[in-house]
């Protein structure tokens, strides 16, 4: 089974203070806390391009630490970080669209974690996710990988609560339609 | 029709997407990036953004240059053997009498007697008709250089190609085609005479160069350097005066003789510009005492263009001279060409120079 997704507590105040002052140890703690989630969001948003996902992940943390001194103490670092993630993913997607003509964009997802579930099922789900529009896809990924509330997602993506609700609703309907062909029995057999 | 899954079931299926583990060494990369000096900072994503377009641009540039090179070779490549056709009589190639058609290789001579004429195909860029009593040799050149030696006799060349692809060496000068049609005669003493009917020809001997546009004639004595071009109808005494001025032995009377044979300042502009080309050469060749008078007459025939000054011309400033020459008679009819075409042509002239 893949790594269990459990909402984690926010970074403590002393770590944030350390980041503001450029303390490498504090920065490392933030990276350790969020690196897999940021990388996973980027990886699935970019449809499995792990080199690009790694670059995006690196860029996100570098931006966070360079701008840490301006971070508001009353804000959640995860909200801020995910806003940067969303922007970096969108920028990378634009870049990839420009490069489609020279064909350097991988089209398949290469999982970095060996799935313990039936491979076809995972592939179908990730492929369906990849067919979502970028705006719907990032909403689903933020919701899935860090279980952000609608308000936190709205703040991270710079939209209203209602827009988030609408996007998640549309995404779920789309995925339900896309995955309708799958055998429910097999899906259940994989275990929840 | 397949049933649609309930949203809750979709949520459960999404839970199956595993959390991927970030690559090892991520923290080291981040730390290294944070420690980089400010001036060299550029996030990895940005590096990728910049590198890829640069690579793409480099690839496009290489493809363009390669494509252009291949295209130039295909259109203007000089073959090692040229086709020859008999036009009259019995010309010979390499000592063998030519049938109706044949070819000539590098180092071989095409010889015509008083009754024969032949036509050479100058690769794919034109033709050269060899007149009676001529000796012509095909010479080796570069990949695009089409080279002949005209030892004696006459050659009528018609070339439709960019400049500096066709060269004819004579005992007295090298004639370089600048996109043109001309007749070149070489007498038994090796002196050359060229009459250009379209475009331009450059005549060169040592460091001395004459640029001969359509409608003008130029002569070259062996060891004397190319003479100043003059209009076709120039009288004999004025031509002799011109030769003396070219040799630096001319007098004020010789200069007046030349002025008198040139088109008047009231003539049609094309004729005035032809005469101005004569003076453009002469102003560089006459003695100091005659130079100002030559300039005055040149300026009266065709006013100097923008950024060309009297002082500059008298000092023989090369860019100014070139600017004026181009204004008098552009080699490429540039007025009708778009800017890009003109730039490409200038580049071509510059690279082939």
Interface residues (C-beta under 8 A of the other chain):
Chain A: X1 X2 X3 X5 X22 X24 X27 X28 X31 X32 X35 X36 X37 X38 X39 X40 X43 X44 X50 X52 X53 X54 X55 X56 X57 X58 X59 X61 X62 X63 X65 X66 X88 X91 X92 X95 X99 X102 X104 X111 X112 X113 X115 X117 X121 X122 X125 X126 X129 X140 X144 X145 X169 X172 X173 X175 X176 X177 X179 X180 X181 X182 X184 X187 X190 X192
Chain B: X2 X3 X4 X5 X6 X7 X9 X10 X11 X12 X13 X14 X15 X16 X17 X18 X19 X20 X21 X22 X23 X26 X27 X29 X30 X31 X33 X34 X43 X44 X45 X46 X48 X49 X52 X56
